[in-house]
């Protein structure tokens, strides 16, 4: 749900039926991961890589593929200050929210571009 709200804030709009849409975004994958990059002397992670990965395509209201499957992947590194564990969780949450907002904006821009450059086949 948070992703849907973020897409709406980025300019996307949800409709009740595909026939009301100018384009339909089909999301295959939306993952977020956290990976340790470095370890301190006690074996605890000092630095992390946060990853958001989105795989999607854009279709016409009739289901025709306008933009084939593509991927957006974002990475952010951050340092884990071992002396401030509460601040770490807050910082990570803030970074994740910003990444989600950025990936939603990129999705809306790409979908908008695909829809506006699409020419429906002649029937």
N, C-alpha and C positions, 0 to 999 in steps of 0.2 A: 504494500500500500504506500509506503514512503516513496518508492520509486515513481508510482503513478502521480502522487502529489507534486513531486519534483519535476516531472515531465510537464505537468500542467503549468507550473510556475515558469517553466522555460518557454512556454508558448504553445505547447501541445494541447489538444482538446479531446476529451473523451465523449463519444456519442453512443447512443443505445443500439444503433444498427450500422453495419459496414456501409450500407447504401447511403447513409447520411454523411459519410466521411469523404474527404478529398483524397486521402491515402490511409492505408492501414499498416501499422507497424507490427510485425510479427517478431516477438522476442523469443529466441531459442534458448539463450543462456544469459543469466546475470549473476556473476560470481564476485565475491570479494574474498580476498585471501590476505594472510599476514605471514610473512616469512622472515626468519631471523637472518640478519646479514653478518653480524659480528658477535662474538662472545667475550665476556669479561673474564677476569682471572678466576672467578668462582663458578664459571660455566653458565652464567645467566646472560641472556641476550642484551647487548648494548645498543644495537641498531636494528631497525626493522624496515622491511619493504612492504608497503601496503599496495595491493593490486586490486583494481576493479576491471572486470572483463565483461563486455556486452557483445553478444552475437545476435544479429537481427537482419531482416529484410523488409522492404517496403513494397506493398501491393496496392493495386487499384481496388476500388469498392467491389469490382467484379472478380477479384482474386488473381488478376494477372500480375506477375512479378514486374514491378517498376524498377526496383534496385535489388540486384541479387544479394545473397547473404554476405554480410561484411562484419568486421569486428572492430570494436573500439576498446583499447586497453590503456589504462592509466596506471602509473607507478608513482608512489611518493615514499621517500625515505624519511625516517625520523629517528632521533637519538633517544634512547631510554635512559633517563637520569635515575639511577638505582636508589638515590636518596629521596626521591619524591614519587612514590608509587601511585598516589591518588592523582597527582597532576598528570602522570603518564596516561591514565585511562581517559581523562578529560581531553588531553591533547589528541589522543588517537581518535576519539569520537568526533572532535572538531574536524580533523583531517578527513575522516571518512565522509562526513556530511558534505564537505566542500568537494570531494571527489565525486560523490553521487550527483551533486548539482552540476558539476562540469561535464560528466558523462551524459546526463539528461539534456543539457544544452547542445552538446555535440550531436546527439541523436535527433533532436528536433531540427537542427540546422540541416543535417544530411537528408532527413525525410522530406523537409520542405523543399530542398533543392531538387530531389528526385521527383517529387510530385509536380513541381513547376516545369521541369524539363521533359516530362512524360507526354507523349502524344499517343492518344488511344488509337488502337488499330481500326481501320475502316471496316464497317460491317456491310 
